Protein backbone atom coordinates (compact mmCIF):
# COMPACT_ATOMS: atom_id res chain seq x y z
CA UNK A 1 0.00 0.00 0.00
CA UNK A 2 2.85 2.40 0.81
CA UNK A 3 4.39 1.74 -2.60
CA UNK A 4 1.19 2.87 -4.32
CA UNK A 5 1.07 5.99 -2.16
CA UNK A 6 4.69 6.86 -3.01
CA UNK A 7 4.01 6.37 -6.74
CA UNK A 8 0.90 8.58 -6.58
CA UNK A 9 2.76 11.28 -4.65
CA UNK A 10 5.58 11.27 -7.20
CA UNK A 11 3.25 11.31 -10.21
CA UNK A 12 1.20 14.09 -8.61
CA UNK A 13 4.26 16.22 -8.00
CA UNK A 14 4.14 16.08 -4.19
CA UNK A 15 7.66 14.63 -3.93
CA UNK A 16 10.76 15.13 -6.03
CA UNK A 17 12.45 11.80 -5.36
CA UNK A 18 11.15 8.88 -7.45
CA UNK A 19 10.01 5.81 -5.48
CA UNK A 20 11.88 2.50 -5.52
CA UNK A 21 11.31 0.61 -8.73
CA UNK A 22 10.40 3.68 -10.79
CA UNK A 23 12.16 3.57 -14.18
CA UNK A 24 14.89 6.22 -13.92
CA UNK A 25 15.93 6.46 -17.57
CA UNK A 26 12.45 7.17 -18.86
CA UNK A 27 11.01 9.09 -15.93
CA UNK A 28 10.69 12.32 -17.93
CA UNK A 29 8.79 10.45 -20.65
CA UNK A 30 6.47 8.74 -18.19
CA UNK A 31 5.75 11.98 -16.35
CA UNK A 32 5.15 13.81 -19.62
CA UNK A 33 2.69 11.15 -20.79
CA UNK A 34 0.96 11.20 -17.39
CA UNK A 35 0.46 14.98 -17.41
CA UNK A 36 -0.62 14.93 -21.07
CA UNK A 37 -3.26 12.32 -20.19
CA UNK A 38 -4.50 14.49 -17.32
CA UNK A 39 -4.73 17.55 -19.58
CA UNK A 40 -6.69 15.56 -22.18
CA UNK A 41 -9.11 14.36 -19.50
CA UNK A 42 -9.62 17.89 -18.21
CA UNK A 43 -10.24 19.33 -21.67
CA UNK A 44 -12.64 16.48 -22.50
CA UNK A 45 -14.72 16.94 -19.36
CA UNK A 46 -15.04 20.71 -19.21
CA UNK A 47 -17.12 23.43 -20.82
CA UNK A 48 -18.08 23.27 -24.47
CA UNK A 49 -16.47 19.91 -25.18
CA UNK A 50 -18.58 17.91 -22.73
CA UNK A 51 -22.04 16.47 -23.20
CA UNK A 52 -23.26 17.47 -19.75
CA UNK A 53 -26.32 19.70 -19.39
CA UNK A 54 -25.75 22.80 -17.31
CA UNK A 55 -28.71 24.53 -15.71
CA UNK A 56 -28.38 28.13 -14.61
CA UNK A 57 -30.57 29.19 -11.73
Protein Blocks (a to p, Z undefined) as FASTA:
>chain_A
ZZmmmmmmmmnopambdcehiafklmmmmmmmmmmmmmmmmmmmgcjlpcbdcddZZ
